[in-house]
Amino acid sequence: MTLQAINGDGNFEGTPPIGSVLPPGRYVDFEQQHRSFSSQNDDATYSNGTDTFVVHLHVLAWDNTSSSVDVTSGKDTWSDPNSDGMVINLLEPAGTVINYNSAQAQQQADVLKQLCAVDATATCAFTPTSETTVDGPQHQVGDAFTNASSLEADYTLTERDTVDISDSVDVSATLGGKLFDLVDASLTATYHHEWTTGHEFEESMDAHVPPMTKVWLDDAPQMTRDTGNTTITVGNTTINLTGVYFDSPAPTFNGNWILMSQSINGGPMHRTVLH
């Protein structure tokens, strides 16, 4: 829902800015003034890209404790849960169901961030469907050692690869605290083990480094992939997200370490698998 216009008397203590978006499950605040000798009447116009919703705001001069709101010209519905005109819920038609599968990762991410990762008027439930072990992306860990001399050099590489959770919808750990708590509780109940949100894999090895060569360590850490379905209920709407997965470090393993080497003058890289 995007706020398109505010028309009327225009006497407010505060309103959201024109063009601001009202996400699902969230609220905005209109603070209309009460004036002793005049009624205040304003219209706030919202659009969802298809329909237009006009919220009529009234504060009567002779009564500073109530107001009334109407929503018109949209196929959706509205409710006043407090029955006093002070809180208005914009609702989709009763029984609305929206489905997003694993091929719609961006839509899944948007919904999870709006409704499950923050405090919103939505109920979220995660149901695990499978758990397996996968390798994380291969990446360099630490700095490279460069032997720029004309002699072979012995060098000990000692590295620590700190690995955190990741997921199919790119919800960061900072943003997704509430969501991850939900997933953690569900996984613990289903698989009876703690969900590891962070782990440090370690490796140390002695390398014989030829002249004019650099060496470094790569890792492709083992991750536990938990896949499941999320059901979200907000207002009249049920949103089903299928095939959402979360990757967390598998601490019983020690990473897939690879010794990488390359001539400092360029040329192909060489790899030696350690684990």
C-alpha positions as CSV (number, residue, x, y, z in Angstrom):
1,M,0.0,0.0,0.0
2,T,1.4,3.4,-1.0
3,L,0.2,6.7,0.3
4,Q,-0.7,8.8,-2.7
5,A,-2.3,11.9,-1.2
6,I,-3.8,13.6,1.9
7,N,-6.6,16.0,1.1
8,G,-8.9,18.0,3.4
9,D,-8.4,20.5,6.2
10,G,-4.8,19.4,6.7
11,N,-4.5,20.1,10.4
12,F,-2.3,17.3,11.7
13,E,0.2,16.8,14.5
14,G,1.8,14.2,12.3
15,T,1.3,12.0,9.2
16,P,3.4,9.6,7.2
17,P,5.0,11.3,4.1
18,I,3.4,11.1,0.7
19,G,4.8,8.2,-1.2
20,S,5.6,6.1,1.9
21,V,4.7,2.4,1.8
22,L,2.5,0.6,4.3
23,P,3.9,-3.0,4.4
24,P,1.7,-5.9,5.2
25,G,1.3,-6.5,8.9
26,R,2.5,-3.0,9.8
27,Y,0.9,0.3,10.8
28,V,1.2,4.0,10.2
29,D,0.0,6.8,12.4
30,F,-2.2,9.8,11.5
31,E,-2.6,12.4,14.3
32,Q,-5.5,14.6,13.4
33,Q,-6.0,17.8,15.5
34,H,-9.0,18.4,17.6
35,R,-10.3,22.0,17.3
36,S,-13.0,23.3,19.6
37,F,-15.1,25.2,17.2
38,S,-14.6,23.3,13.9
39,S,-14.8,19.7,12.7
40,Q,-11.7,18.3,10.9
41,N,-12.2,16.2,7.8
42,D,-9.4,14.6,5.8
43,D,-9.0,11.9,3.2
44,A,-5.9,9.6,3.0
45,T,-5.7,7.9,-0.3
46,Y,-3.8,4.6,-0.7
47,S,-3.1,2.4,-3.7
48,N,-1.9,-1.2,-4.0
49,G,-1.2,-0.7,-7.7
50,T,-4.6,-2.0,-8.7
51,D,-7.2,-0.6,-6.4
52,T,-7.5,2.7,-4.5
53,F,-8.5,3.0,-0.9
54,V,-9.7,6.3,0.6
55,V,-9.6,6.5,4.3
56,H,-11.9,9.2,5.6
57,L,-10.8,10.8,8.9
58,H,-13.2,12.9,11.0
59,V,-12.8,14.6,14.3
60,L,-15.9,16.4,15.5
61,A,-15.7,19.7,17.2
62,W,-18.1,18.6,20.0
63,D,-16.5,15.3,20.8
64,N,-12.7,14.9,21.2
65,T,-12.8,11.2,22.1
66,S,-13.9,9.6,18.9
67,S,-13.5,9.6,15.1
68,S,-14.8,7.5,12.3
69,V,-13.1,6.0,9.2
70,D,-14.5,4.6,6.0
71,V,-12.6,2.7,3.3
72,T,-14.1,3.0,-0.3
73,S,-13.4,2.1,-3.9
74,G,-11.4,-1.1,-3.3
75,K,-12.3,-4.7,-3.6
76,D,-10.6,-5.5,-0.3
77,T,-12.3,-5.0,3.1
78,W,-11.5,-3.2,6.3
79,S,-12.3,-3.6,10.0
80,D,-12.2,-1.5,13.1
81,P,-11.0,-4.0,15.8
82,N,-11.3,-1.4,18.6
83,S,-14.8,-0.3,17.4
84,D,-14.0,3.3,18.1
85,G,-12.6,4.4,14.7
86,M,-9.1,4.8,16.1
87,V,-7.6,1.7,14.6
88,I,-8.4,0.6,11.0
89,N,-7.2,-2.6,9.5
90,L,-7.1,-2.9,5.7
91,L,-7.7,-6.5,4.7
92,E,-7.7,-8.7,1.7
93,P,-10.9,-10.7,1.0
94,A,-11.6,-13.4,3.5
95,G,-9.9,-16.7,2.6
96,T,-7.1,-15.1,0.5
97,V,-4.2,-17.6,-0.1
98,I,-0.9,-16.6,-1.7
99,N,1.7,-19.2,-2.6
100,Y,5.4,-18.7,-3.3
101,N,7.7,-21.6,-4.1
102,S,11.4,-22.0,-4.0
103,A,11.8,-20.5,-7.5
104,Q,10.4,-17.2,-6.1
105,A,13.2,-16.5,-3.6
106,Q,12.8,-12.7,-3.9
107,Q,9.1,-12.8,-3.1
108,Q,9.8,-15.2,-0.2
109,A,12.5,-12.9,1.1
110,D,10.2,-9.9,0.9
111,V,7.4,-11.6,2.9
112,L,9.7,-13.0,5.5
113,K,11.5,-9.7,6.1
114,Q,8.1,-7.8,6.3
115,L,6.2,-10.2,8.5
116,C,8.4,-12.7,10.3
117,A,11.8,-11.0,10.9
118,V,10.3,-8.0,12.7
119,D,7.4,-7.2,15.0
120,A,4.3,-7.3,12.8
121,T,0.7,-8.4,13.3
122,A,1.4,-11.8,11.7
123,T,1.6,-15.3,12.9
124,C,4.5,-17.3,11.4
125,A,5.2,-21.1,11.6
126,F,8.1,-23.0,10.1
127,T,7.7,-26.8,9.4
128,P,10.9,-28.7,8.6
129,T,10.7,-31.2,5.7
130,S,14.3,-32.4,5.3
131,E,17.8,-32.1,6.8
132,T,21.0,-32.9,4.9
133,T,24.7,-31.9,4.7
134,V,26.0,-29.7,1.9
135,D,29.3,-28.0,1.2
136,G,29.4,-24.2,1.5
137,P,31.0,-22.1,-1.2
138,Q,34.7,-22.5,-1.6
139,H,36.6,-19.3,-0.5
140,Q,40.0,-18.1,0.6
141,V,40.6,-18.0,4.3
142,G,43.3,-15.6,5.6
143,D,46.2,-14.1,3.6
144,A,48.4,-15.7,1.1
145,F,52.1,-16.4,1.9
146,T,54.4,-15.4,-0.9
147,N,57.9,-16.8,-1.5
148,A,59.6,-14.2,-3.6
149,S,63.1,-15.8,-3.2
150,S,65.0,-18.1,-5.5
151,L,64.9,-20.9,-2.9
152,E,62.2,-23.2,-1.6
153,A,60.7,-22.0,1.7
154,D,58.9,-23.9,4.4
155,Y,55.9,-22.2,5.9
156,T,53.2,-23.2,8.3
157,L,49.7,-22.0,7.4
158,T,47.3,-21.8,10.3
159,E,43.8,-20.4,9.6
160,R,40.4,-20.2,11.2
161,D,37.3,-20.1,9.1
162,T,34.4,-18.4,10.9
163,V,31.1,-19.5,9.4
164,D,27.6,-18.2,10.1
165,I,24.1,-19.2,9.0
166,S,22.9,-18.4,5.5
167,D,19.6,-19.1,3.8
168,S,17.8,-19.3,0.4
169,V,16.2,-15.9,0.9
170,D,19.2,-13.8,2.0
171,V,17.8,-12.7,5.4
172,S,20.7,-11.4,7.5
173,A,21.3,-12.6,11.0
174,T,21.0,-9.0,12.2
175,L,17.6,-8.5,10.6
176,G,16.3,-12.0,11.1
177,G,16.6,-12.5,14.8
178,K,12.9,-13.1,15.4
179,L,12.7,-15.4,12.3
180,F,15.8,-17.4,13.3
181,D,14.4,-17.9,16.8
182,L,11.3,-19.4,15.2
183,V,13.3,-21.7,12.9
184,D,15.6,-22.7,15.8
185,A,12.7,-23.8,18.0
186,S,11.1,-25.8,15.2
187,L,14.4,-27.6,14.2
188,T,15.1,-28.4,17.9
189,A,11.7,-29.9,18.3
190,T,11.9,-31.9,15.1
191,Y,15.5,-33.1,15.0
192,H,16.4,-32.9,18.7
193,H,19.7,-31.0,18.3
194,E,20.8,-27.5,18.8
195,W,20.9,-25.2,15.7
196,T,24.5,-23.9,15.4
197,T,24.4,-20.3,14.2
198,G,28.1,-19.8,14.2
199,H,31.2,-22.0,14.2
200,E,35.0,-21.7,13.7
201,F,36.7,-24.4,11.6
202,E,40.5,-24.6,12.0
203,E,43.4,-26.0,9.9
204,S,47.2,-25.9,10.3
205,M,49.7,-27.4,7.8
206,D,53.3,-27.2,6.8
207,A,53.8,-26.2,3.1
208,H,57.0,-26.5,1.0
209,V,56.7,-23.4,-1.2
210,P,58.7,-23.3,-4.4
211,P,60.5,-20.1,-5.4
212,M,58.4,-17.3,-6.8
213,T,55.2,-18.9,-5.6
214,K,52.4,-17.9,-3.3
215,V,50.2,-20.3,-1.2
216,W,47.0,-20.0,0.7
217,L,44.2,-22.0,2.2
218,D,40.7,-22.3,0.8
219,D,37.7,-23.8,2.6
220,A,34.3,-25.1,1.6
221,P,32.8,-25.8,5.0
222,Q,30.3,-28.5,5.6
223,M,26.8,-27.0,6.3
224,T,23.6,-28.5,7.7
225,R,20.8,-27.6,5.3
226,D,17.4,-27.6,6.9
227,T,14.6,-27.2,4.3
228,G,11.0,-26.5,5.2
229,N,7.8,-24.6,4.6
230,T,6.6,-21.4,6.2
231,T,3.0,-20.5,6.8
232,I,2.1,-16.9,7.6
233,T,-1.3,-15.7,8.6
234,V,-2.0,-11.9,8.6
235,G,-5.5,-10.6,8.6
236,N,-7.7,-12.5,6.2
237,T,-4.6,-13.8,4.3
238,T,-2.6,-17.0,4.4
239,I,0.8,-17.0,2.7
240,N,2.6,-20.3,2.0
241,L,6.3,-20.3,1.3
242,T,7.6,-23.7,0.2
243,G,11.2,-24.9,-0.1
244,V,12.8,-22.3,2.1
245,Y,16.2,-23.5,3.4
246,F,18.6,-22.5,6.1
247,D,22.3,-23.5,6.1
248,S,24.1,-23.6,9.4
249,P,27.7,-24.8,10.2
250,A,28.1,-28.5,10.9
251,P,30.4,-28.5,13.9
252,T,31.0,-32.3,13.8
253,F,33.1,-31.8,10.6
254,N,36.3,-29.7,10.2
255,G,35.8,-28.0,6.8
256,N,36.9,-29.0,3.4
257,W,40.4,-27.5,3.3
258,I,42.4,-27.0,0.1
259,L,46.0,-25.8,-0.3
260,M,46.1,-23.4,-3.2
261,S,49.3,-22.3,-5.0
262,Q,50.1,-20.1,-7.9
263,S,53.2,-18.6,-9.5
264,I,53.5,-14.9,-8.5
265,N,54.2,-14.3,-12.2
266,G,50.7,-15.6,-13.1
267,G,49.7,-18.9,-14.6
268,P,47.3,-21.6,-13.5
269,M,46.4,-22.2,-9.9
270,H,47.1,-25.6,-8.3
271,R,45.2,-27.2,-5.5
272,T,45.8,-30.0,-3.0
273,V,42.8,-31.3,-1.2
274,L,43.6,-31.6,2.6
275,H,40.3,-32.9,3.9
